[in-house]
């Protein structure tokens, strides 16, 4: 059955553009739609209405200008003097950066910057609307971009169920579990390949923290606690065995105890897989403790 959101050209076969996932290059239509979303959540967001006329007041009283200054400094590394003083010129320059001149990863940094600002109030109204990440995720999904916002960061996870599991683990009610998965997610959002193995290590440590929470055996290693979970806490023996082997791989593969020359590298796909699996299992353990 055809996707009801597909355009007439796609449904009828006239639009021949390939339906490929965009990872490290974003096409013009994607950039334009991301700009339109950012524009509606920041540029024209004002207590006086949703129109261009209010941007002058926002810049004059320091609201939008303060955000723009921070963006020029933290993201683009440009002097503040290069920020156009007139509202219209600022809007045009900003639009060109997003839609044309900047590489895709710099656009991603801009989006992350504004998502971190979303929901913050100043003088009684939002500088950036609080639902920016949700709106951007809709565009990213529709434009077949292989990135989504999870906990304010763009990460290579696209399935809603996967996002839900990782988000639940990051916001776990048990602090040590939350800390490990928050670190793993942050590492997955970075490009350095050396961080991917560390992300896996943090994800496995998150499962270990959840197991300690359930069993109360704070001094045991995960492999031992998995036996306890199977014997006394209702975890199926086969499921416990799967994660016991995964823990052994993480140890023997150099992730937990330092890499050897014969160890295979951990890429982003493997790190993402481990983060999702570990998140789901940790969530299961923490919820079983509550019930």
N, C-alpha and C positions, 0 to 999 in steps of 0.2 A: 504493500500500500504506500502511496506517495506521501511524503511529509507535507502536511497542510500549509506549512510556512514557506514552502518552496515557491519561487516566483513562477509566473506563467512560462517564461522562457525555459526554465529548468524542467518544468513538468512536461512541456511539449517537445523537449529535445532541441530547441533552437539555441539555447545557451550552452556552448561547448566547453566552457572553462572547466578545467579539471577540479574535482572535489577532493583536494589533498589537504592534509593537516598542515597548518602553518606553525612551525616551531621557531626557527631562527631567521625568519624573514616575514614581514607583514606587508600585504599588498595595499594598494592605494585605497580601495574601498573599506578595508578594515581600519586603516588609519583615520579616514574621514569619519567613520561611525564612532570610533573611540573619541575623536575630537568633539563630535556633536554631543556625546554623552557627558564629557567633561565640561563642555560649554554650558549645558543645561544645569549642571550641579554646582558650578563655581562662578563662572563669569557673570551669569544673569541671576544669581541667587541673592536676593536682597529683601529687607523688610518692606521695601516700597514696591515690591512687585517683581515680576519675571520679565524684565525688559532691559534693553541696552541703556536706557536713560539713567538707570540707577548705578551703573558701574562707575561713573564719575564721582559720585558721593562716596562710594566704597573705597576708591583709591585715595580720594582727598582725605578721608578721615582715618586712613591707615589700615583698614580691614583687609581688603584684597591686596593692597600694596605690601603689607607685612608678609602675607603668604607668598606673594610673587618674589619679594626680596629673598626669602628663605630658599625658594626654589632655584633662583639664579645662583645662589651661593652653594647650596648643598648638592644640587643635581647637575647644573651646567657649569659650575665653577667659574662663573662670569662676574665681572665687577658690577656692583649695583648701579653704577652710573650708566650702564648699557641698557637698563630697563627704561623703555619708552615712557615719558611722563604723561603723555596724552592717552586717555583710555582707549580710544579707537586704535591708535598705533600699537599699543601694547597687545590688544586683542589680535590684530593682524599678524604681529611678529610671533606671538604664541601659537597661533594657528599654523603658521608656516613651519615652526619647529616640529609640531606633532604630525602634520600631514605630509611634509616634503623633506625637510633638510636633515633631520636627525635620524640616526640608525634605529632599528627596531628596539634594541635593548635600552637605548636612552629614553625612548618613548615609554617603555615598561617602567623605568625608574621614575619618570614623571607621574605615571599612574599610581605607583606605590606611594609616592610622596603625598599625593592628594587624598588617597584612601586613608592614610594615617591622620590627615586633618579632618576627615569626614566626621560629622557628628559633634564637633567641638563648637560651643556657643561663645559668642562675644556680643555684649550689649543686647542680649535677649534674642538673638537669632543666629542661625547657622552660617558659618563662613563657607563651609562645604556641606551639602546635604548628606544626611547620615546613611542613605541607601546607595551610595556611589559604587561600592564593591559589587552589590547585587546587580545593579544596572550594567556595569562593565562586564560582569560574568555572562549576562545574557547576550551581549554583543560578541564576546569571545566565542561563545558556543555557536551562535548563528553563523559566524564567519569562519568556523572550523579552525580556530586557534587552539593549540595544544597547551594552553596555560589557563589557570583559574586562580582567583583570589581565595586564599584560605588563611584566616587569622591575619589579615592585612598584608600578606605576602603573595606574590605571583609564584605559583609552583606548577610543575608539569603533571598535574592531576586533573582529569576531566570528568570522571564519573561522579554523579551526585551522591551515590552511595559511598564511594571512596572518600569523597570530601567530608561527608557526614561522620564517618568513622574517625578520620584523622582529627577533625574539629573536636569531636567528643573526647578523644585522648588528650589533646592539647589543653582542654578545659576540664580535665578529670577532677573529680572531687577530692582525690588523693594527691596532695602536693608533689611528692617525688615523681609520680607517674607523669603528671602534667609537665614538670620541669624537663624531663628527658625527651618527651615528644615535642615540646616547644623548641628545644635545641635541634632535634632531628629535622623538624620542618624548616627551620631557619637555614640549616646546612644544605638541605635539598634545594632551597631557593637560590643558592649560589652556584656559580659555574665551575669552580675549581674541582677537578676530578678527585683530588685528595680529600675533599670534604664529603664525598659520597660514602666512602667507607666509614668515616666518622659518623655520618648520619645513620648508617645501619647499626653501628655500635650503640648509639643513643637509643634507637628504637628497641633493640634487644634489651638494653638496660631498663627501658620503660616497662617491658614485660616482666623483667626480674623484680622491679619495684612493686608491680601489681601482685606478683606471686608472694612477695614478702608481706604485703598488706593482707592478703587472704590467709596465708598459713601462719603468720606471726613468727616465722623463722628468719629473723633478720640476718643471721650469720651464715645461712646456707646459700649455696650456688643454685642457679636456676634448674639445672638437671636434677638435683636432689629434691627441690621443691615441687617439680613436676610429678615426681613419684608420690609425694604427699597429696598433691591435688587430685591425682587419680584414685588414691586409696581412701581419702577421707573427705574430699570436698566435691565429689560428683563430677569431676572432669573425666570425660571418656578416655579410656586408656590409649586408644588409637590417636586421639587428638593430642594428648600429652606426649606421645611418642614422636609425633610430627614436630612439635616444637622442641623436643629434646634433641632431635637430629639437626634442626635448624640452629640450635644453640651450639652444637658440636661443630657445625660448618662455620659458624661465626668465629669460633675459637681456632679451629684448624686452618681456616682460610686467611688468617692473619688480621682479621678485623678487630678482635679483642686483644690479642697478644702481640701485635706487631707483624708486619708482612714479611714473607720470605720471597726469594726470587721466583719460586715456582707458583706462587699464589696468583690467581686470576684477578685482574683489576675489577673494581666495582664501578659500573657506569650508572648514569642517571636512572635508566629503566629498572635495573636491579634494586637500586636504592629506593625507588618509588614503590616497587613491589613489596619490599621488606617493611617499609613504613606503614603501608596499608594493612598488611597481614598482622604486624605487631600491634598496630592500633586496635584492630578488631579484637584480637585475643586479649589484650590488656583491658579493653572495655568490658568484655565478657567476664573476666575475672573480678573486676571492681564491682560490676553489677551483681554478680553472684554473692559477693560479700554482703551487699545491701539486702539481698532477699533471703 
